[in-house]
Amino acid sequence: MTSWAGLSAAEIAAAVREKRATPREVVAEHLARIDRLDARVGAFRRVRADAALAEADDVASRADLAELPLAGVPVAVKDNLAVRGESTRHGSAATPDTPADHDHVTVARLRAAGAVVVGVTNVPELCVFGTTDGVHGTARNPWDTSRTAGGSSGGSAAAVAAGMVPIALGNDGMGSLRIPAANCGLVGLKPGYGTVPAGIGHGDWFGMSENGPLATTVEDARLMFAVLAGTVTAVAETEAIRPSGPGTRTIALSVRSPLAGVAVGRPYASAAREAAELLAGAGHQVRRADPPYPLWLSTTSLAHWTAGTAVDAEDLDVRRLTRRTRVHAAVGRRFVRSVRGGARREQLRERLTPFFEEHDVLLTPALARRGPAAAAWHERGWLRNLLVNTTYSPLTPPWNLTGWPALSVPFGTLPNGAPGAVQLVGRPGSELDLLAVAGQLEELRPWRRTAPLGRSAP
């Protein structure tokens, strides 16, 4: 008997299309795994067991089953995107517990492709921070359950890394896909601006937030990205997203933190250097080169980060928000008007464009240090949260400000046994190129796809 949990989305979809498996048996096995493991991981706010099984049966009865690119694939959705029939709580007690009457467009595209939504995943309140904990639960890293899964797409990442679903939907406003992907040993793609429909919160954090995939393989990330972008609606179209060949690219290696005063730890810097050596050996032109990050990047990042939260909190009862969120929003209110115009973001794009005219891809560490402890960070002070988030994830925000694609790829192993990761960044429209380079890393240095949950890592 085949075990479907732990297989890739592409493998599951092929089995369902070929009638080697039914959507119901695939979904039922993943639901059983969720039931067995999620008390330890905390990935889900809401599991849709009965509804998911009914939807699996609906997929099985579709006349176009043999053409569905995600036929019968269980998927988890981040708790800031509407799922029909479920409330969207944004990780907060201040949001209404009212079922949505429609799917977010990205959820609708996944369902149209044959995917089955098995649950809604935990997020930090208003998806602000890089640790996922709050009134609805704490998402832990399945590779080391003493550590946070990351945030804000932490529940989605934890669900995939634990084998509860093969793919999950998240989004990224300052690293919210790439941070948990890096923590949990996953491929996490933040698409470039306008490539995938956004519609996140009240204004997508001024256009910085993007929806994207979390997956255990590059193939799954590529497939899910194409479905979300609307470029693949049937199996016959998937050939167009397969890389025709590795090609030779000019790759810049940088292990410097974009934020002044923040150091990158040795394990992550070493992972980036090792990845660069592998890619050079594969024929790419790799050179050490640091992007010309401006000194004002730190203050600009903070202004946009806090202002986005201020806008999202405008219609909520602030008394029901946690203290760190209230302070974050209060700080951001003074910046909303200035960041709305986008002048600093345009200056950053102008400053960095010449660098990407010389280099096809930027390779960096994904994080500066391992994820913090899985703890009640939402009960701690704002400044403490700010410092922890900034010092462990300084490498992701620039690419939300520019609106350019960036990708986290598992690479190497940290001293505690958890996965390491690197980040790939490209110019607008280069998502498939980044995935092609990630695919080479996957081939040259394969990673273990599912966490061994028999015990916590040391």
Residue pairs with C-beta under 8 A, 6 or more apart in sequence:
2 15
2 20
2 21
3 29
4 12
4 15
4 21
4 25
4 26
4 29
4 30
5 29
5 30
5 33
5 163
5 164
6 163
6 449
6 450
7 15
7 166
8 166
8 215
8 216
8 217
8 219
8 220
8 449
9 70
9 73
9 166
9 167
9 215
9 220
9 223
9 224
10 217
10 219
10 220
10 223
12 21
12 26
12 71
12 72
12 73
12 74
12 166
13 68
13 69
13 70
13 71
13 72
13 73
13 114
15 21
15 26
16 22
16 23
16 26
16 59
16 65
16 68
16 71
16 72
16 73
16 114
17 65
17 66
17 67
17 68
17 71
17 235
21 72
22 56
22 60
22 72
23 56
23 57
23 59
23 60
23 71
23 72
23 114
23 116
24 53
24 56
24 57
24 60
26 56
26 72
26 73
26 74
27 52
27 53
27 55
27 56
27 72
27 74
27 116
27 118
28 53
28 56
30 74
30 118
30 164
30 165
31 47
31 49
31 52
31 53
31 74
31 118
33 162
33 163
33 164
34 43
34 44
34 47
34 118
34 119
34 159
34 164
35 47
35 49
37 162
37 164
37 453
38 44
38 47
38 162
38 164
40 140
40 145
40 453
41 139
41 140
41 142
41 145
41 149
41 158
41 159
41 162
41 164
41 453
42 122
42 132
42 137
42 138
42 139
42 140
42 149
42 155
42 158
43 76
43 119
43 121
43 122
43 139
43 149
43 155
43 156
43 158
43 159
43 162
43 164
44 76
44 119
44 120
44 121
44 122
44 137
44 155
44 159
44 164
45 79
45 89
45 91
45 119
45 120
45 121
45 122
45 136
45 137
45 155
46 79
46 86
46 87
46 119
46 120
47 118
47 119
48 83
48 86
48 117
48 118
48 119
48 120
49 118
51 85
52 74
52 116
52 117
52 118
52 119
55 111
55 116
55 117
56 72
56 116
59 65
59 68
59 71
59 72
59 114
59 116
60 72
62 68
62 114
64 234
65 71
65 114
66 235
67 234
67 235
67 236
68 113
68 114
68 234
68 235
69 113
69 114
69 223
69 226
69 227
69 232
69 233
69 234
69 235
69 237
69 238
70 110
70 113
70 114
70 115
70 167
70 223
70 224
70 227
71 114
72 114
72 116
73 114
73 115
73 116
73 166
73 167
74 115
74 116
74 118
74 165
74 166
75 110
75 115
75 116
75 117
75 118
75 165
75 166
75 167
75 168
75 169
76 117
76 118
76 119
76 120
76 121
76 155
76 156
76 159
76 160
76 164
76 165
76 168
76 169
77 83
77 107
77 117
77 119
77 120
77 121
77 156
77 168
77 169
78 120
78 121
78 123
78 127
78 152
78 153
78 155
78 156
78 168
78 169
78 170
78 171
79 88
79 89
79 90
79 91
79 120
79 121
79 122
79 123
79 136
79 155
80 88
80 90
80 91
80 123
80 127
80 152
80 171
80 200
80 201
81 88
81 104
81 106
81 107
81 169
81 171
81 200
81 211
82 88
82 100
82 102
82 103
82 104
82 107
83 100
83 103
83 104
83 107
83 117
83 120
84 99
84 100
84 101
84 102
84 103
84 107
85 99
85 100
86 99
86 100
86 120
87 95
87 96
87 97
87 98
87 99
87 100
88 95
88 100
88 120
89 95
89 97
89 136
90 123
90 125
90 126
90 127
90 201
90 312
91 122
91 123
91 124
91 125
91 126
91 127
91 132
91 134
91 135
91 136
91 152
92 125
92 126
92 134
92 135
92 316
92 320
92 321
92 325
93 135
93 320
93 321
94 313
94 316
94 317
94 318
94 320
94 321
95 316
102 108
103 111
104 199
105 197
105 199
106 169
106 196
106 197
106 211
106 228
107 117
107 169
109 227
109 228
109 230
110 117
110 169
110 224
110 227
110 228
111 117
112 233
113 227
113 232
113 233
115 167
115 227
118 164
118 165
119 159
121 139
121 153
121 154
121 155
121 156
121 158
121 159
121 168
121 170
122 132
122 134
122 136
122 137
122 138
122 139
122 154
122 155
122 158
123 132
123 134
123 151
123 152
123 153
123 154
123 155
124 131
124 132
124 133
124 134
124 151
124 152
124 154
124 377
124 378
125 134
125 135
125 321
125 322
125 324
125 325
125 378
126 201
126 309
126 312
126 313
126 321
126 325
127 151
127 152
127 153
127 171
127 173
127 176
127 201
128 152
128 305
128 309
128 324
128 325
128 328
129 151
129 152
129 324
129 377
129 385
129 389
130 148
130 150
130 151
130 152
130 175
130 176
130 179
130 371
130 388
130 389
130 392
130 393
131 148
131 150
131 151
131 154
131 371
131 372
131 374
131 375
131 377
131 385
131 388
131 389
132 138
132 139
132 148
132 149
132 150
132 151
132 152
132 153
132 154
132 155
132 158
132 180
133 139
133 148
133 374
133 375
133 376
133 377
133 378
134 322
134 378
135 322
135 378
137 155
138 148
138 374
138 375
138 376
139 148
139 149
139 151
139 154
139 155
139 157
139 158
139 180
139 374
140 146
140 147
140 148
140 149
140 158
140 374
141 147
141 148
141 149
141 150
141 158
141 161
141 183
141 184
141 371
141 374
141 418
141 451
142 149
142 158
142 161
142 162
142 184
142 451
142 453
143 161
143 183
143 184
143 185
143 417
143 418
143 419
143 451
143 457
144 416
144 417
144 418
144 456
144 457
145 374
145 456
146 373
146 374
146 456
147 183
147 370
147 371
147 372
147 373
147 374
147 418
148 154
148 183
148 371
148 372
148 373
148 374
148 375
148 377
149 155
149 157
149 158
149 161
149 180
149 183
149 184
149 371
149 374
150 157
150 179
150 180
150 181
150 182
150 183
150 184
150 371
151 176
151 179
151 180
152 170
152 171
152 173
152 176
152 180
153 168
153 170
153 171
153 172
153 176
153 177
153 180
153 181
153 188
153 214
154 180
156 168
156 169
156 170
156 180
156 214
157 168
157 170
157 180
157 181
157 183
157 184
157 186
157 188
157 214
158 180
158 184
159 165
159 168
160 166
160 167
160 168
160 184
160 186
160 214
160 215
160 216
161 184
161 185
161 186
161 216
161 450
161 451
162 450
162 451
162 453
163 450
163 451
166 215
166 216
166 220
167 213
167 214
167 215
167 220
167 224
168 213
168 214
168 215
169 211
169 212
169 213
169 214
169 224
169 228
170 176
170 177
170 180
170 188
170 211
170 212
170 213
170 214
171 177
171 198
171 200
171 209
171 210
171 211
171 212
172 178
172 188
172 190
172 209
172 210
172 212
172 396
172 400
173 200
173 204
173 205
173 208
173 209
173 210
173 305
173 308
173 400
174 205
174 208
174 301
174 304
174 305
174 396
174 397
174 400
175 190
175 393
175 395
175 396
175 397
175 400
176 209
177 188
177 189
177 190
177 212
177 214
177 408
178 188
178 190
178 366
178 396
178 406
178 407
178 408
178 423
179 366
179 367
179 371
179 393
179 396
179 408
180 186
180 188
180 214
181 187
181 188
181 214
181 366
181 408
181 421
182 188
182 366
182 367
182 408
182 410
182 419
182 420
182 421
182 423
183 367
183 370
183 371
183 418
183 421
184 419
184 451
185 410
185 418
185 419
185 421
185 447
185 448
185 449
185 451
186 214
186 215
186 216
186 408
186 410
187 213
187 214
187 215
187 216
187 217
187 218
187 220
187 221
187 407
187 408
187 409
187 410
187 438
188 212
188 213
188 214
188 215
188 221
188 407
188 408
189 212
189 213
189 221
189 225
189 405
189 406
189 407
189 408
189 431
189 434
189 435
190 210
190 212
190 399
190 400
190 405
190 406
190 407
191 210
191 211
191 212
191 225
191 228
191 229
191 405
191 431
192 210
192 403
192 404
192 405
192 428
192 429
192 430
192 431
193 207
193 210
193 403
193 404
193 428
194 403
195 210
195 229
195 405
195 429
195 431
196 210
196 211
196 212
196 225
196 228
196 229
197 211
197 228
198 204
198 207
198 209
198 210
198 211
200 209
200 211
201 209
201 308
201 311
201 312
202 311
202 312
202 314
202 315
203 308
203 311
204 210
205 304
205 305
205 308
205 311
205 312
205 400
206 304
206 307
206 308
206 339
206 340
206 342
206 345
207 342
207 403
208 304
208 308
208 400
208 401
208 403
209 308
209 400
210 400
211 228
212 225
212 228
213 220
213 221
213 224
213 225
213 228
214 221
215 221
215 224
216 449
216 450
217 442
217 449
218 409
218 435
218 438
218 439
218 442
219 439
221 407
221 435
221 438
222 241
222 242
222 432
222 435
222 439
223 232
223 238
223 241
225 431
225 435
226 232
226 237
226 238
226 241
227 233
231 237
231 240
231 241
232 238
232 240
232 241
241 432
243 432
243 435
243 436
243 439
246 282
246 283
246 436
246 440
247 436
248 283
248 284
248 285
249 284
249 285
249 360
249 361
249 433
249 437
250 284
250 285
250 287
250 358
250 359
250 360
250 361
251 276
251 279
251 284
251 285
251 286
251 287
251 359
251 360
251 361
251 362
251 363
251 437
252 286
252 287
252 288
252 289
252 291
252 355
252 358
252 359
252 361
252 362
252 363
253 272
253 273
253 276
253 286
253 287
253 288
253 289
253 363
253 364
254 272
254 288
254 289
254 290
254 291
254 362
254 363
254 364
255 264
255 268
255 269
255 272
255 273
255 364
255 365
256 264
256 290
256 293
257 263
257 264
257 368
257 394
257 395
258 291
258 293
258 297
258 394
258 395
258 397
258 398
259 293
259 297
259 298
259 301
259 390
259 394
259 397
260 295
260 297
260 298
261 298
262 368
262 390
262 391
262 394
263 368
264 365
264 368
264 394
264 395
265 368
265 369
265 370
267 370
267 412
267 414
267 415
267 420
268 365
268 366
268 367
268 368
268 369
268 420
268 421
268 422
269 365
270 412
271 365
271 411
271 412
271 420
271 421
271 422
272 363
272 364
272 365
272 422
274 411
274 412
275 363
275 409
275 411
275 412
275 422
275 441
275 445
276 286
276 363
277 286
278 440
278 441
278 444
278 445
279 286
279 363
279 437
279 440
279 441
280 286
282 440
282 444
284 437
286 363
289 355
289 358
289 359
291 352
291 355
291 362
291 398
292 351
292 352
292 355
293 398
294 347
294 348
294 351
296 344
297 348
297 397
297 398
297 401
300 344
300 345
300 348
300 401
301 397
301 398
301 401
303 332
303 335
303 338
303 339
303 344
304 335
304 339
304 344
304 345
304 400
304 401
305 328
305 332
305 397
306 328
306 329
306 331
306 332
306 335
307 332
307 333
307 335
307 336
307 339
307 340
308 332
309 325
309 328
309 329
309 332
310 328
310 329
310 330
310 331
310 332
310 333
310 335
310 336
311 332
311 336
312 329
313 321
313 325
313 326
313 329
318 326
318 329
321 329
322 378
322 379
323 379
323 381
323 382
324 377
324 378
324 380
324 381
324 382
324 385
325 378
327 382
328 382
331 382
344 401
345 401
345 402
345 403
348 398
348 401
348 402
349 402
349 403
352 398
352 402
353 427
355 362
356 362
356 404
356 426
356 427
360 426
360 427
360 430
360 433
361 424
361 425
361 426
361 430
361 433
361 434
361 437
362 424
362 425
362 426
363 422
363 423
363 424
364 395
364 422
364 423
364 425
365 395
365 421
365 422
365 423
366 395
366 396
366 408
366 409
366 420
366 421
366 422
366 423
367 392
367 393
367 395
367 421
368 391
368 392
368 393
368 394
368 395
369 391
369 392
370 392
370 414
370 416
370 418
371 392
372 388
372 392
377 385
377 388
395 423
396 406
396 423
399 405
399 406
399 425
403 428
404 425
404 426
404 427
404 428
404 430
405 425
405 426
405 428
405 429
405 430
405 431
405 434
406 423
406 424
406 425
406 426
406 434
407 423
407 424
407 425
407 431
407 434
407 435
407 438
408 421
408 422
408 423
409 421
409 422
409 423
409 424
409 438
409 441
409 442
410 419
410 420
410 421
410 447
411 419
411 420
411 421
411 422
411 441
411 445
411 447
412 419
412 420
412 445
413 419
413 420
414 420
416 457
416 458
417 457
417 458
418 457
419 447
419 448
422 441
424 434
424 437
424 438
425 434
426 433
426 434
